[in-house]
Amino acid sequence: MNELELKYGCNPNQKPARIFMRDGSDLPLTVLNGKPGYINFLDALNAWQLVRELKEATGLPAAASFKHVSPAGAAVGNPLRDVERQMYFVEEGADLSPIACAYIRARGADRLCSYGDWAALSDVCDAATARYLKYEVSDGIIAPGYTDEALEILKTKKKGNYNVVQIDPDYVPAPQEYKDAFGVTFQQGRNNFEINEALLTNLVTENKDLPEAAKRDMIVALITLKYTQSNSVCYVKDGQAIGVGAGQQSRIHCTRLAGTKADTWWLRHHPKVLGLQFVENIRRPDRDNAIDVYLSDEYEDVLAEGIWQKTFAVRPDPLTAEEKKSLDRSPHRRQHAAPTPSSPSAIMWSGREKSGVQYIVEPGGSIRDDHVIETANKYGMVMAFTGMRLFHH
């Protein structure tokens, strides 16, 4: 099949709409269930590239959770710790495959932004992954294949209308890309730049101790950013993007956004958060929203009298600033940050030291590189310059 008609484009008034192959060849994908839309396919095809490259670079199963053509999260398939099973609401005793772990970690990093996501898997979707997805609010999934059991489970979502797309894992796109804007056609070569450890050799800080785990996390961060709307910054921990700041005009705001998400992810480890008692049968999205507000400065919005009873079985005490600060300073925190362009200011990293960032990878080449290096040295960070920009629009 060379083309697929869509209900509409970005908005309902943008008709007709379709996806098709310019060269007359068959589409490299098959819709197994549902009727994906224009933005669904943009998410699916960008997310597939991300997970495919993560798998190639790390050798591990990879997954992504996409919203509006940027990843809310991405991760490789490391086993889940017990605390992560609690944080991500994994069914007790559930037997998880590596690809299931990858998706649960990708979605779990920022559950608020993953609401209504498009899931992408580097490997065949198995029943363990499908069972977890069954209870989450999601628009669709793309993978190179599905087990029979997984496909049957996914077909029960959204009253049988859940979008399931299978991609040809051997498909190689044309080397040139074309886009239209206001009737003008743009042409460029595809961004086939390979991200690997060879990019991490130019260590510009006094501290040059870069362990293998840090290298892997830097690779995860860079590949995630390659498919994130620019400007963008990504925080990674243990093969999992825990904070993505996407699509901001200011790189400083990107850093704050990604850092705030990473800080929230860490606070979700707190025993008071893990011990929250919710009312029976609360919807997953309502629970996620309540946790996010509870951890914010606006916690009274869910704890006020007459309000908390709608969410909590027992009114929790607020998480104090002292408790947050104590957790933030825990010694086991090791995070890795990567911005798409060169860092414009030492403000970015002086503000993020408190978030636990120890390793930074960025293109370099800014007129303020000396300021950034000086700040990284001040906090004992390790920083690598790649010499390669990763803008994505």
C-alpha positions as CSV (number, residue, x, y, z in Angstrom):
1,M,0.0,0.0,0.0
2,N,1.5,3.3,-1.1
3,E,-0.8,5.7,0.8
4,L,-3.1,5.9,3.7
5,E,-6.0,8.4,3.9
6,L,-6.3,10.2,7.3
7,K,-9.4,11.8,8.9
8,Y,-7.7,15.2,8.9
9,G,-4.3,16.9,9.4
10,C,-3.1,18.7,12.5
11,N,-6.6,20.2,13.0
12,P,-10.1,19.1,11.9
13,N,-10.3,21.8,9.3
14,Q,-7.2,20.7,7.5
15,K,-8.5,18.3,4.9
16,P,-7.8,16.3,2.9
17,A,-4.9,14.5,4.7
18,R,-2.9,11.4,4.0
19,I,0.5,9.8,4.4
20,F,2.2,8.4,1.3
21,M,5.5,7.5,-0.3
22,R,6.9,10.0,-2.8
23,D,8.7,7.3,-4.8
24,G,5.7,5.2,-5.3
25,S,6.9,2.4,-3.0
26,D,4.8,0.7,-0.3
27,L,4.5,2.4,3.1
28,P,6.9,0.8,5.6
29,L,4.2,0.4,8.2
30,T,0.9,-1.5,8.7
31,V,-2.0,-0.4,10.8
32,L,-3.1,-3.5,12.8
33,N,-5.9,-1.8,14.8
34,G,-7.5,1.6,15.1
35,K,-7.3,4.6,12.8
36,P,-4.2,6.7,13.6
37,G,-4.3,10.4,12.8
38,Y,-1.8,12.9,11.4
39,I,-0.1,13.8,14.7
40,N,-0.3,10.1,15.8
41,F,1.9,9.2,12.8
42,L,4.3,12.1,13.5
43,D,4.7,10.8,17.0
44,A,5.0,7.2,15.9
45,L,7.7,7.8,13.2
46,N,9.8,10.1,15.4
47,A,9.5,7.8,18.4
48,W,10.5,4.7,16.3
49,Q,13.7,6.4,15.1
50,L,14.6,7.2,18.7
51,V,14.1,3.7,20.1
52,R,15.8,2.1,17.1
53,E,18.9,4.2,17.6
54,L,18.9,3.7,21.4
55,K,18.8,-0.1,20.8
56,E,21.6,0.1,18.2
57,A,23.8,2.3,20.5
58,T,23.3,0.5,23.8
59,G,22.5,-3.1,22.8
60,L,19.5,-2.9,25.1
61,P,15.7,-3.0,24.4
62,A,14.5,0.6,24.3
63,A,11.1,2.4,24.6
64,A,9.8,5.9,24.4
65,S,6.6,7.8,25.4
66,F,5.8,10.6,22.9
67,K,3.5,13.5,23.0
68,H,3.2,16.2,20.4
69,V,6.3,15.1,18.5
70,S,8.6,15.2,21.5
71,P,9.4,12.5,24.1
72,A,7.9,12.7,27.5
73,G,10.3,9.9,28.4
74,A,12.7,7.4,26.9
75,A,14.6,4.5,28.5
76,V,16.5,1.3,28.0
77,G,15.3,-2.0,29.5
78,N,17.1,-2.2,32.8
79,P,15.2,-4.1,35.5
80,L,12.9,-2.1,37.8
81,R,13.9,-1.6,41.4
82,D,11.3,-2.3,44.0
83,V,10.8,1.4,44.6
84,E,10.3,2.0,40.9
85,R,7.6,-0.6,40.8
86,Q,5.8,1.4,43.5
87,M,6.4,4.7,41.8
88,Y,5.1,3.4,38.4
89,F,2.2,1.5,39.8
90,V,3.3,-1.9,38.5
91,E,0.9,-4.7,39.5
92,E,2.4,-6.6,42.5
93,G,4.2,-9.8,41.4
94,A,4.1,-8.9,37.7
95,D,6.7,-10.7,35.7
96,L,8.3,-8.1,33.5
97,S,10.3,-8.6,30.3
98,P,13.2,-6.2,29.4
99,I,11.0,-4.4,26.8
100,A,8.2,-4.1,29.4
101,C,10.7,-2.5,31.8
102,A,11.9,-0.1,29.1
103,Y,8.4,1.2,28.4
104,I,7.4,1.4,32.1
105,R,10.5,3.4,32.8
106,A,10.0,5.6,29.7
107,R,6.4,6.4,30.8
108,G,7.1,6.5,34.5
109,A,9.6,9.3,34.4
110,D,6.9,11.9,33.7
111,R,3.5,10.3,34.0
112,L,1.8,13.6,33.8
113,C,3.2,14.4,30.4
114,S,2.8,10.8,29.2
115,Y,-1.0,11.0,29.6
116,G,-2.4,10.1,26.2
117,D,1.0,9.2,24.8
118,W,2.2,7.3,21.8
119,A,4.3,4.4,22.8
120,A,7.3,3.1,20.8
121,L,9.2,-0.1,21.3
122,S,12.5,-1.2,19.7
123,D,11.5,-4.9,20.2
124,V,8.4,-7.1,19.6
125,C,5.6,-6.1,22.0
126,D,5.0,-8.9,24.4
127,A,2.1,-9.7,26.7
128,A,3.8,-8.1,29.7
129,T,4.1,-4.8,28.0
130,A,0.6,-4.9,26.6
131,R,-0.9,-5.7,30.1
132,Y,0.8,-2.6,31.5
133,L,-0.4,-0.5,28.7
134,K,-3.9,-1.8,29.0
135,Y,-4.5,0.3,32.1
136,E,-2.8,3.4,31.0
137,V,-4.3,6.3,29.0
138,S,-2.5,6.1,25.6
139,D,-3.3,6.9,22.0
140,G,-1.3,4.2,20.3
141,I,1.8,2.1,19.9
142,I,4.4,1.4,17.2
143,A,6.7,-1.6,17.3
144,P,8.4,-4.0,14.9
145,G,6.0,-6.8,15.8
146,Y,3.5,-8.1,18.3
147,T,2.9,-11.5,19.9
148,D,-0.6,-12.9,19.4
149,E,-1.4,-12.4,23.0
150,A,-0.2,-8.9,23.1
151,L,-2.2,-7.9,20.1
152,E,-5.4,-9.3,21.5
153,I,-4.8,-7.4,24.8
154,L,-4.2,-4.1,22.9
155,K,-7.2,-4.6,20.8
156,T,-9.4,-4.4,23.9
157,K,-8.3,-0.8,24.7
158,K,-10.4,2.3,23.9
159,K,-13.4,0.1,23.1
160,G,-11.5,-1.7,20.4
161,N,-10.2,1.5,18.8
162,Y,-6.6,1.6,20.2
163,N,-4.1,2.4,17.5
164,V,-1.6,-0.4,16.8
165,V,1.0,0.2,14.1
166,Q,3.7,-2.3,13.0
167,I,6.9,-0.9,11.4
168,D,9.2,-2.7,9.1
169,P,12.5,-2.8,11.1
170,D,14.6,-3.1,7.9
171,Y,13.2,0.0,6.3
172,V,15.8,2.6,5.4
173,P,14.4,6.1,4.4
174,A,15.6,8.1,1.4
175,P,18.7,10.3,2.2
176,Q,16.8,13.5,1.4
177,E,13.9,15.0,3.3
178,Y,11.3,17.5,2.1
179,K,9.0,19.8,4.0
180,D,6.6,22.6,2.9
181,A,6.0,25.8,4.7
182,F,3.6,28.4,3.3
183,G,3.8,26.8,-0.1
184,V,7.7,26.8,-0.2
185,T,9.4,23.4,-0.3
186,F,12.5,22.8,1.9
187,Q,15.0,20.1,1.2
188,Q,17.8,18.8,3.5
189,G,19.8,15.6,4.0
190,R,18.5,13.3,6.7
191,N,20.2,13.6,10.1
192,N,21.9,10.3,9.9
193,F,24.6,11.4,12.4
194,E,25.6,8.4,14.5
195,I,25.7,9.0,18.3
196,N,28.2,6.7,20.1
197,E,31.0,6.8,22.7
198,A,33.4,8.4,20.2
199,L,31.6,11.7,20.9
200,L,32.6,11.6,24.5
201,T,36.4,11.8,24.3
202,N,36.8,15.6,24.4
203,L,36.6,16.1,28.2
204,V,37.1,19.8,28.8
205,T,36.8,19.9,32.6
206,E,39.4,19.2,35.3
207,N,37.5,16.2,36.4
208,K,37.8,13.6,33.6
209,D,36.5,10.5,35.5
210,L,33.8,9.3,33.1
211,P,32.6,5.8,34.1
212,E,30.9,3.4,31.7
213,A,27.5,4.0,33.3
214,A,27.9,7.7,32.7
215,K,28.8,7.2,29.1
216,R,25.7,5.1,28.5
217,D,23.5,7.8,30.1
218,M,25.1,10.5,28.0
219,I,24.3,8.4,24.9
220,V,20.7,8.0,26.0
221,A,20.4,11.8,26.6
222,L,21.9,12.7,23.2
223,I,19.7,10.3,21.2
224,T,16.6,11.5,23.2
225,L,17.5,15.1,22.3
226,K,18.0,14.2,18.6
227,Y,14.2,13.6,18.4
228,T,13.1,16.4,20.8
229,Q,11.8,19.8,19.6
230,S,14.5,22.4,20.1
231,N,15.7,24.1,22.2
232,S,16.0,21.1,24.5
233,V,17.7,19.7,27.5
234,C,17.6,16.2,28.9
235,Y,18.4,14.7,32.3
236,V,19.2,11.0,32.5
237,K,19.6,8.6,35.4
238,D,20.4,4.8,35.0
239,G,19.4,4.7,31.3
240,Q,16.2,6.6,31.8
241,A,15.3,10.1,30.8
242,I,13.9,11.6,34.0
243,G,13.5,15.2,32.8
244,V,13.0,16.5,29.3
245,G,12.8,20.3,28.7
246,A,11.5,20.7,25.1
247,G,10.6,23.4,22.6
248,Q,11.6,26.5,24.6
249,Q,13.1,29.6,23.1
250,S,15.5,30.0,26.0
251,R,18.0,27.3,26.8
252,I,18.0,28.4,30.4
253,H,14.2,27.8,30.6
254,C,14.8,24.4,29.0
255,T,17.2,23.6,31.7
256,R,14.9,24.7,34.5
257,L,12.0,22.8,33.0
258,A,14.0,19.6,32.6
259,G,15.6,20.1,36.1
260,T,12.2,20.6,37.7
261,K,10.9,17.4,36.2
262,A,14.0,15.5,37.4
263,D,13.5,17.0,40.9
264,T,9.9,15.9,40.9
265,W,10.9,12.4,39.8
266,W,13.3,12.2,42.7
267,L,10.7,13.5,45.2
268,R,8.4,10.7,44.1
269,H,10.9,8.3,45.9
270,H,10.1,9.9,49.2
271,P,8.4,7.5,51.7
272,K,5.6,10.1,52.3
273,V,4.8,10.0,48.6
274,L,5.0,6.3,48.3
275,G,2.8,6.0,51.4
276,L,0.0,8.2,50.1
277,Q,-3.4,6.5,50.7
278,F,-5.8,7.2,47.8
279,V,-9.6,6.7,47.7
280,E,-10.7,3.4,46.3
281,N,-11.1,3.2,42.5
282,I,-9.3,6.5,41.8
283,R,-8.4,6.9,38.2
284,R,-4.7,6.6,37.3
285,P,-4.6,10.1,35.7
286,D,-6.3,11.6,38.8
287,R,-3.7,9.9,41.0
288,D,-0.8,11.2,38.9
289,N,-2.2,14.7,38.9
290,A,-2.7,14.6,42.7
291,I,0.9,13.5,43.3
292,D,2.2,16.3,41.0
293,V,0.2,19.0,42.9
294,Y,1.1,17.5,46.3
295,L,4.8,17.9,45.5
296,S,4.3,21.5,44.2
297,D,4.0,24.8,46.1
298,E,0.3,24.6,45.4
299,Y,-0.3,21.5,47.6
300,E,-3.3,23.1,49.3
301,D,-5.2,22.6,46.0
302,V,-5.4,18.9,46.9
303,L,-5.1,19.1,50.7
304,A,-7.7,21.8,51.6
305,E,-10.6,20.7,53.7
306,G,-13.5,19.5,51.5
307,I,-11.1,18.8,48.6
308,W,-8.7,16.2,49.9
309,Q,-11.5,13.8,50.6
310,K,-12.1,13.4,46.8
311,T,-8.6,12.1,46.4
312,F,-7.2,10.7,49.6
313,A,-8.5,8.1,52.1
314,V,-6.4,9.8,54.7
315,R,-5.3,13.5,54.6
316,P,-1.5,13.4,54.2
317,D,0.8,16.0,55.8
318,P,2.5,18.3,53.2
319,L,6.0,17.4,52.2
320,T,8.0,20.2,53.9
321,A,10.8,22.2,52.3
322,E,13.2,20.6,54.8
323,E,12.1,17.1,53.7
324,K,12.5,17.9,50.1
325,K,15.9,19.4,50.7
326,S,17.1,16.4,52.6
327,L,16.1,14.1,49.8
328,D,17.7,16.3,47.2
329,R,21.0,16.0,49.0
330,S,21.1,12.3,49.2
331,P,24.5,11.1,48.3
332,H,23.5,8.4,45.7
333,R,22.2,10.9,43.2
334,R,24.0,10.8,39.9
335,Q,22.5,12.5,36.9
336,H,23.6,13.3,33.4
337,A,22.5,16.3,31.5
338,A,22.7,17.2,27.8
339,P,21.6,20.3,25.9
340,T,21.0,20.4,22.2
341,P,22.9,23.6,21.4
342,S,25.9,25.0,23.2
343,S,25.2,26.2,26.8
344,P,24.8,30.0,26.7
345,S,25.5,30.7,30.3
346,A,27.0,29.2,33.5
347,I,23.5,29.9,35.0
348,M,22.3,26.7,33.5
349,W,24.6,24.5,35.4
350,S,25.1,26.5,38.6
351,G,21.4,26.2,39.1
352,R,21.3,22.5,38.4
353,E,24.1,21.3,40.7
354,K,21.5,21.1,43.4
355,S,19.6,18.6,41.2
356,G,22.5,16.2,41.4
357,V,23.9,16.7,37.9
358,Q,27.5,15.3,37.8
359,Y,28.0,14.7,34.1
360,I,27.3,17.1,31.1
361,V,27.5,16.5,27.4
362,E,27.0,19.4,24.9
363,P,28.2,20.6,21.5
364,G,30.5,23.3,22.8
365,G,31.4,26.2,20.6
366,S,29.8,29.0,22.5
367,I,31.6,32.3,23.1
368,R,30.9,31.7,26.8
369,D,32.5,28.2,26.9
370,D,35.0,29.4,29.4
371,H,32.3,30.5,31.8
372,V,30.5,27.2,31.5
373,I,33.7,25.2,32.0
374,E,34.6,27.3,35.0
375,T,31.2,26.6,36.6
376,A,31.4,22.9,35.9
377,N,34.9,22.8,37.5
378,K,33.5,24.7,40.5
379,Y,31.1,21.8,41.2
380,G,33.5,19.0,40.2
381,M,31.4,18.0,37.2
382,V,32.7,16.1,34.2
383,M,31.8,17.8,30.8
384,A,32.3,16.6,27.3
385,F,32.1,18.7,24.1
386,T,30.8,16.8,21.1
387,G,31.2,19.4,18.4
388,M,27.8,18.3,17.0
389,R,24.6,20.3,17.3
390,L,21.3,18.3,17.4
391,F,18.6,20.8,16.6
392,H,15.2,19.2,15.7
393,H,12.3,21.0,14.2
